[in-house]
Amino acid sequence: MKRLILFIILVGCFCLHSYAQVDSINCSRFRTGRFAYTDDSARSFIIKRTNRIQEETEPATNIVTRFRIKWHNPCSYELKQLWSNSKSKRKNNGATSEVIITGTGIDQYSYTCNCKGLADDKKVKGIVYKLP
């Protein structure tokens, strides 16, 4: 009986460990590539992301902002603003924001961001879509 209980506990631990790895693998799919999102003001952005740099372009205004991206783990990263062609956004050069991927889908992920450089450095939630 003791062996049966020990076996059930070990199988349970293995299942929990496997589940955690699947989530990390799902987040890892979004480290590089092209993405799109719409902010609270209904402005659309296109993201081009490599292992170290993220560049966001707002097609309506052609404003480009470049960030250094530092991954803390498969599902969270830090963005540090490096440059922008917008005078109003340049004042945020050097500001960092923490982003946590809270859920994943086939070609999208939801996130929360402690975003710096906004009017009140507020917490933002949204969805980012992977582009082909």
Backbone torsions as a table, in degrees:
resi	resn	phi	psi	omega
1	MET	NA	-40.6	179.0
2	LYS	-62.7	-38.6	179.7
3	ARG	-66.1	-39.4	178.8
4	LEU	-62.8	-44.2	178.9
5	ILE	-65.0	-43.5	177.9
6	LEU	-61.6	-42.2	178.4
7	PHE	-61.5	-44.2	179.9
8	ILE	-63.4	-41.3	178.6
9	ILE	-63.7	-45.1	179.9
10	LEU	-63.4	-42.3	178.1
11	VAL	-63.7	-41.6	177.6
12	GLY	-60.7	-44.1	178.2
13	CYS	-63.3	-41.6	179.1
14	PHE	-62.7	-41.9	179.5
15	CYS	-64.2	-42.6	177.8
16	LEU	-63.1	-42.3	178.7
17	HIS	-63.4	-43.0	179.0
18	SER	-63.4	-39.8	179.4
19	TYR	-62.6	-41.9	179.6
20	ALA	-63.0	-38.3	179.7
21	GLN	-67.3	-38.0	179.7
22	VAL	-61.6	-42.8	178.6
23	ASP	-61.1	-43.5	179.1
24	SER	-63.6	-40.1	178.6
25	ILE	-64.5	-41.0	178.4
26	ASN	-61.4	-40.9	178.3
27	CYS	-66.9	-36.7	-177.5
28	SER	-61.7	-23.6	179.3
29	ARG	-64.2	-16.6	-174.4
30	PHE	-104.7	13.8	-179.5
31	ARG	-69.5	-36.2	-178.8
32	THR	-134.3	158.8	176.3
33	GLY	128.8	-165.7	178.8
34	ARG	-113.4	137.8	-174.9
35	PHE	-139.6	168.6	176.2
36	ALA	-143.6	148.6	173.0
37	TYR	-153.8	161.7	177.4
38	THR	-121.1	132.2	-177.8
39	ASP	-86.3	-176.9	-177.9
40	ASP	-61.9	-24.6	-178.9
41	SER	-91.3	11.0	179.9
42	ALA	67.2	24.2	174.0
43	ARG	-91.0	135.5	-179.3
44	SER	-95.9	146.2	179.7
45	PHE	-133.9	146.1	173.3
46	ILE	-111.3	132.1	-179.8
47	ILE	-112.2	133.0	168.4
48	LYS	-115.4	120.3	-173.1
49	ARG	-125.4	128.2	170.2
50	THR	-109.4	-171.2	-179.4
51	ASN	-62.4	-30.0	-174.7
52	ARG	-120.1	-20.5	-173.6
53	ILE	-124.6	138.6	172.4
54	GLN	-123.1	127.9	179.1
55	GLU	-119.0	124.1	-180.0
56	GLU	-109.7	131.0	178.5
57	THR	-122.0	132.8	173.1
58	GLU	-98.4	102.7	-173.6
59	PRO	-57.3	-33.7	-177.3
60	ALA	-64.8	-33.0	-177.1
61	THR	-115.2	-8.7	-176.4
62	ASN	61.7	28.4	175.3
63	ILE	-83.2	129.4	-179.3
64	VAL	-115.9	135.0	175.8
65	THR	-130.2	131.5	-177.8
66	ARG	-111.3	136.7	-179.1
67	PHE	-126.6	151.9	166.0
68	ARG	-92.7	131.9	-179.1
69	ILE	-109.2	131.2	178.6
70	LYS	-126.8	116.1	-178.8
71	TRP	-84.0	124.7	176.0
72	HIS	-84.0	-37.0	175.5
73	ASN	-159.5	177.7	-176.0
74	PRO	-57.5	-23.0	-175.0
75	CYS	-117.5	14.6	174.4
76	SER	-150.0	145.4	-178.7
77	TYR	-149.7	166.0	179.7
78	GLU	-118.0	135.5	174.5
79	LEU	-111.4	126.8	175.8
80	LYS	-116.1	119.8	-177.8
81	GLN	-69.6	128.3	-179.8
82	LEU	-104.0	-37.3	-170.1
83	TRP	-164.4	154.6	171.4
84	SER	-153.6	149.9	175.2
85	ASN	-87.9	6.0	177.4
86	SER	-102.6	126.5	178.9
87	LYS	-58.8	-41.6	-177.0
88	SER	-68.1	-30.4	179.4
89	LYS	-84.3	-20.4	-179.8
90	ARG	-62.4	-26.3	-179.9
91	LYS	-64.4	-16.0	179.3
92	ASN	-94.0	4.3	177.3
93	ASN	-56.9	130.7	-177.8
94	GLY	95.3	-14.8	179.0
95	ALA	-73.1	143.5	179.2
96	THR	-117.4	147.9	177.6
97	SER	-130.4	140.8	178.0
98	GLU	-100.6	128.3	-179.1
99	VAL	-120.1	133.1	177.3
100	ILE	-122.5	125.4	175.2
101	ILE	-78.9	118.1	-174.7
102	THR	-99.0	-14.8	178.4
103	GLY	-168.3	155.1	179.9
104	THR	-130.4	152.6	173.2
105	GLY	-128.4	-165.9	-177.8
106	ILE	-61.8	-52.8	-178.7
107	ASP	-128.2	34.0	-179.0
108	GLN	-156.5	161.0	170.7
109	TYR	-143.0	149.1	174.5
110	SER	-99.4	151.8	-174.7
111	TYR	-145.6	162.1	165.4
112	THR	-124.4	145.2	-177.1
113	CYS	-135.8	129.4	166.6
114	ASN	-88.6	85.2	-168.7
115	CYS	-87.1	125.4	176.0
116	LYS	-90.8	154.0	176.6
117	GLY	92.0	-7.2	173.5
118	LEU	-83.5	171.6	-175.1
119	ALA	-51.8	-41.1	-176.3
120	ASP	-130.4	25.3	-179.3
121	ASP	45.8	54.6	-172.9
122	LYS	-88.9	165.4	175.0
123	LYS	-83.7	127.6	-176.9
124	VAL	-116.2	142.0	174.1
125	LYS	-121.4	148.3	178.6
126	GLY	-173.5	-173.7	179.2
127	ILE	-128.4	135.3	176.7
128	VAL	-112.6	133.0	-178.6
129	TYR	-108.4	134.2	177.2
130	LYS	-79.8	133.0	179.1
131	LEU	-97.0	151.8	179.0
132	PRO	-68.3	NA	NA
